Amino acid sequence: MNTLFERYGEDIRLLDAEGEKLRDSTGFVQPMHMEKLSAHRSATPGGSVRSEEFLLIAAPDAFAGTGAEKTVVWQSRRFTVMRAEKAETPPGAAHWEAVLCPEGRRLL
């Protein structure tokens, strides 16, 4: 799984609440359409994407699991981390899944 992130992942930067850099990593960011973090695995009807939410699938080293990561910077865009979970499916293929909201916007 790490090779996948190294080869195809895009650069992301994680910042703390004060905007200080915590670490650089790689991941994939895509629009998200449902409220549950695991719901991105299901198919969606055309046109149902909610543009205010994004899903980040990140390399195992992206988050420390401390909750200090408050902001993700991707392609010069800043996102607030709404929640993040470590996922291991299949076993041994650890990665992080996070729900992001563009900085300055509030989710309903």
N, C-alpha and C positions, 0 to 999 in steps of 0.2 A: 504494500500500500504506500509506503514512503516513496518508492520509485515513481509512482503515479503522481504524487504531489510535486516531486522534484522535476519531473519531466514536463508535466502539463499544467501544474498549478500556477496561479497568478500571485504576484507579490502582495502581501498584506502587512500592515503594521498595527500592532496592538498598543494602545495607550491607556494609562491609568486615569483616575478621576481628575487629576490636575493637568492632563494632557501630556504628561511625560512618557517617553517611549519605554515600553517594557520589553518588547522583542519584535523581530521581523520573522515572518513565516510565509507559508504558501497556502493557497486554498482556492475554492471555487465559490463564486457568489452568483446567485440567481434569484429572480423574483419569486416570492412565495405567495400562495393563494389561500392557505388555511391557517387556523389558529394553532393547531397542535403541531409540535415539532416533528413528529413522526408522519404527519399527513402528507409530506412532500413525496412520499413513495407511491401515492395513488395517482391515477390518471385524472385529468381535469377537462371539463368541457372548454371549448375555445372561448376566449374572451373573459375568463373568470379570474385573471391574475389581479391581485391587489398590489398596486405599485408601491404602497407605503411599507411593505414588509419584504425582507429579503432573507434568504437562507444562505448561510455560510457553511460549507463543508471544508474543514481545515485540517492541516497536518497534525500529527499527534503532539508535536512540540508547541503548537500555537497557544494554547491556554495552559496556565499552571494549575488551574482548578481552585485557585484562591478567591476568585471573584473580583480580583483587582482590575481585570480587564474591563474597561468601561466603554472604550471607543475602538472601532476598527477603521483603518484608512485603506481604501481600495480604489485604484485609479483616480487618485486625488479627491475622492468623495469620502466624507466622514459619516459613520454610522454608529448609533448607540447600540450597545449589546443589551438586548432585552432579556435573553437567557441563553445559556450554553450548557450542553451535556456531552459527556464523553460517550462514544459509541464503540462497541466492539462486535461487529457482525460482518463477516464470520469471525470466530475467535482468532485473535492474533492480528486482526486488521483494524487496529485502533485508529480513530480519528475523532474530531470534534464537530458537533453540529450546533450552530448558533442561529438564533433569530435576531435579525438586525432591523433597525428603523433608521432612515436618514436623519442625521442630527438636526434637531430643531423641530421635528414633527412629532406629534403624539398619536399613538394608536387609539382607536375607539374602543 
